[in-house]
Amino acid sequence: MAGMTQPITTAIAGSLPKPAWLAQPEKLWAPWQLTGEALQQAKADAMRLAVDDQLRAGIGIIGDGEQTRQHFVTTFIEQLAGVDFLQRKTVRIRDRYDAEVPVVVGPVSRPRSVFVEDARRLRLLTGGPIKFTLPGPMTMIDTLYDGHYGSRAKLAWAFAEILNQEATELAAAGVDIVQFDEPAFNVFFDEVRDWGVGTLERAALDLPCKTAVHICYGYGIEANIQWKQGLGAEWRQYEQTFPLLAASRIDQVSLECQNSRVPMELIGLLDGKEVMVGAIDVATNRVESPEEVAATLRKALQWVQPQRLIGCTNCGMVPLPRAVARGKLQALAAGAAIVRAELGWS
């Protein structure tokens, strides 16, 4: 495993745009343009480009850009037993919008590794630290219809065990940070307290690598934009979850800061954790200046030590044009470099 990089390092939350020859550009969850062996090669090529974009920009912790998955949750679930993808039911996702989702028809299990080959491929593309993302248990159950367990908590605990198996194999493949994506943590506060953090810790149990949880306000899609408009002048959802996460064994916590209404002092609730501060807005095509990124990170330093601060994107960048995403990567790395220089680290 690679060592961690300099203070105020940088990372992406997860996804990067896919090339047009792999999937339709600027479209969330776009279907693949290819099939069979050609698709497998195209995914590997796209991952290499995503890594290259990050390395050229100067990003410190490298991800795969989620180039091999169509959807951040269902691509993982597709490989599990006990879920029927042909049978679909409509459910309310995140209490915001309706979607046709697969049905849990029996006990869930993981007959084979899902992303381990991808992780091995990523490990070969850089000598620096790498991060791999998985959906968190609560967000997984929020993206399915349960026709078997009869309890969101029971299904989440089952998924937590499966995620732990997968994460253990990812760590063995050389992954330095396994990140669990839990946007549902910003919505279902009672469940987060009752079993959400517990299932997240079960997913992260005894891993030999660092663990992270990514909690955002979602991609820049219409349903999320409308929801955000109704959240008022201050977004204080993190106030409910951060104290619980501070007491958990998760190493890193992400939060959305750029152009959001999150009061930044909420970072103070994460005392002792590494904090991924979202300094790039993923809901706009406007590319931030390095100075804007630096201002966000500088402000965060009031509540978190430089060694524990990671400049990050608010969320995934898959719906953005590729040139915009590249510009944002460069701004993120350059902004972090400005603040490092101010503190005497080159």
N, C-alpha and C positions, 0 to 999 in steps of 0.2 A: 504493500500500500504506500502511496505517495504521502509525503508530509504536507502539512498545511502551509500555505504560502504566507506572504507578508501581511502585516496588519492592514485592515480595510481592504480586504480582497474583494473580488466580484464574482457573481454567478448569475445565471438566468433561472427564472422560476421553473421552467420546464420546456415548453415547446418553442420552436422557431418555424417560420413559414416553410412550406414544402416547395420544391421546384415544380414548375408547371408540367413537366413530363412525368411526375410522380402522382400528383393530385391537383385538382382544380385550385388555382391560387385564390387567396383571400376569402376562402370559404371554410367555415368551421365544419369539421367532421366530413370533409369531402371524400367521395369514393376514390379508389385507386384507378389510375389510368391504364395499368398493365395487369397481367396475370402471370401465374406460374413462376418459372425460373427468372424471366425478365423482371418481374416485380421484385423478387428477392435481391437481384443484383442492383436494381434501381434504389431500393431502400438502403442498401449498404453504401452506394455511391452518395446518396443524399445525406447520410449520416456523416460521411467524410467531409462533405461541403459544409455542413452545420458546424462541425468541429473546427474546420479551417477558418470559418468566419469568426468564431469565438477567439481562436488563437491569434489571428491577425489583428483583431480589435484589442487584444491584451486582457481578455477575461481570465480570471485566476482559477476558478473551479469550473471544469468543463462538463457539459452535459451532451446527450445525444440529440437534443433538439426534438425528441419524440418523433423522429422521422419514420420509424417503423410501425407506428400505431395511428389508426384512424381517429380514435377517441380515447381520451385519457383514462376513462373508466372501462368502457365496454370491451376494448381490445384485450384487456387483462381477463375480464370475465368470460370472454369467448373461449378461452382455453380451459375453463373449469368444467367439471362434471356437475350435474344437478340443475343446470340452467338451460331452459329451452328458448332458443333464439328465433324459432319459427313461429312460436306462439307469442303474441304481443298483447299487452294491455296498456291502457292509458293511465298514467299516474301524474300527480303534481310534483314537479321537481323543484326542490329548494323552496317550496311554498310559493313559487313565482310563475311557472309556466307548465303547460301540459306536454307530455311526450309519450310516444309509443315505446315501451320498454320490454325487454325479455322477461320471462317468468321463471321464478325458482320453483322447480317441480319435485325436487328431492334433496337429500343431503348434499351439500356442496363439498367438492374435493378438488384437488389439483393433481391430475394424472401425470403431468409432465411440467418441466420448467417452462416459463413463459418468455422472460426477457434475458435469460442468462447468456445465450449466444450473442445477443446484441451487446450486452455488457462486456463480454470478452473482446468483441470487435472494438468497442469504444476504448477499452483499456490499452489496446495496441496503438491507438491513434495519438496518444499524448503520454508524456512521462509525468505530468503534473496530476493534481488531485482531480478525481472525477466523481460526479454525482449522478444517481439514477433515481427516477421518480416512479412511485407506485400510487394508486388511489388508496385513500384511507378507508377503514371499515365503514364509517358512517356515511361517507359520500358514495361508497359502493351500494349500500342498501337503499340509498335515496335515488338510485338510478335503476331500480328493479321493481318488479311486482313479486311479492312473496306469496307463493301458493303452497308453502310447505311448513315453515317454522312457526308461523302465527305470532311472531314477536320480532320487532325490529332489533331488540337487544340480542336475542338468541342468534339471529342471522349474522349480526355484527361480530359476535364472539367467534362464530365459525369462520368468517372471513379473516378475522385477526390471526387465527392459527395458520391459515393458508398464506397470508401475507408474510408471516414470520418465516415460513418455509422458503418462500421465494427470496425474501430479503437476505436470509442466511446464505443462499447460493450466490446472490449478487455480491455479497461481501467476499465470499470465497473466490469470486472471479476478479477481485481487485478493486471493487467499488469502495470509495472512501466515505461517501455520504449516501445513505438511502433516505429519500424524502417521501413522506406520505402527504398526499394532497387532500385537504379537508375543508373545502369551501363550505360544506354543510355546518361546520363549527360556528359560522357567523349567523346561523338561522335557528338551530334547535338547541337553545341554551339549557333547558332542563335535561335533555338527553345527553348533552356534552358532560354535564355534571354527574348524571346518574351512571352512565356507562361509556360515553364517548371517549374520554381521556383514558379510561381503563382498557378499552379495546385497542386504542392507539398504542398504549404501553405494551399490551400483549403482542401486537404486531412487531414491536421493536425489541422484544425480550431477548436478552443475552446476545445481541449482535456485536461482532468484533469491530464494527465500523461506527462512524458517527451517524446519528439519526436526526432527521429534521421533520417539521410539520409546516406545510404551506397553507395559510388561511387567507384567502383573498376575497374580494367583492366581485369576482367573476370577470370573464372576457367582456369586451365592449359590445355585447349584443343588446338588442333593443329591450328585452325583458329585464336585463340587469341594469341598464341605464335608467329605465323607469323606476325600478325598485330603489336605486340609489337616490333618485330625486325625492322619494318619499321618506328618506331617513333623517331629514332635518339638517340643521346647521352643523351638528357634530355627529360623527359616526363613532359611537362608543361601544359597539358590539364586543370589541376585544376585551373590554373591562370585565366581561363575564367569564372569558376563557383564559386570559393570561395568568391570573393567579393560580389556576388549576395546572396550567402547563409549567409554570415556574416551579411547582412542587413535584412535577413529573420527572421521569428519567430521560425525556427527549432532550437532545443537545442543542438543537437550533430551532428557532421559531421565525417565520416570515410574517411581515405585515405590509399592507398597502399604504404607501405614504404620498407618492407623487400625484398631485392634483386630486387627492382624496380629502375627505373632511375628518380624517382620523386625527384626534389630538395627539401630537407626538409624545407628550409626556407619558402616554400609556406604555411606552417602552420601559419605563421605570418599573412596571409590574413584572417584568421578565428578568429581574435581577439574577445574575449567575448564568444566564443562557447566552449562547451566541445568537445574534439577531440579524436576520436578513431584512434589510430595510429597502422596501420598494421605492426606487428612485427614478423609475422609468414608467410613464403612463402608457398602458397597452391599449387604451380605448381611443387613441388619436393617432393620426398619421404624422403629426408634427414631431419632428425630432428635437429632443431636449438639447440644450447647449451643455458642454462639460461644466460650465459655471453653475447652471441650475442643479445639476446632479450633485455637485460639490456642496451647494447650499443645503440640500436635503441631508446629506451625510454629515455635514458639519453640525447641523442642528441635532441630529441623532446622538452625536458624541456627548451631549449634555447628560444622557442617560445610560450610555453603554460605552465600555472601554474600546479603544481602537482594535485591540486584538480580538475582540468579540463581535466586531461590526463587519458585516458583509453587504456590500452594495448589490442590489438585486433589481429585477424587473417586478412590477406589481403582480403580474400573472404571466401566462403564456402569451407568445407573440404569433401564434399560427395564423390568425386572420389578417395579419398586416402584410403589405407588399414587402418583398424581400429586401429591396433597397432601403426601405424605412427601418426594417428590423436591424439591418447591418449598421445604419447610422446610429440607431439607439444603442447597439452594443458598443460602438466606438465612444459614444458620449458617456456611457456608464463607466467604461474603463478609464477614460480621460478624466472624468470627474473625481473618481477615487484617487487617481494619481495626484491631482491637485491637492487634495486634502492630506494625502501621505506626505507630500513635499512640505506642506505647511507644518507638519508635525515632525519633520526632520528625517523621514524615511524616503529614500529615493526609489 
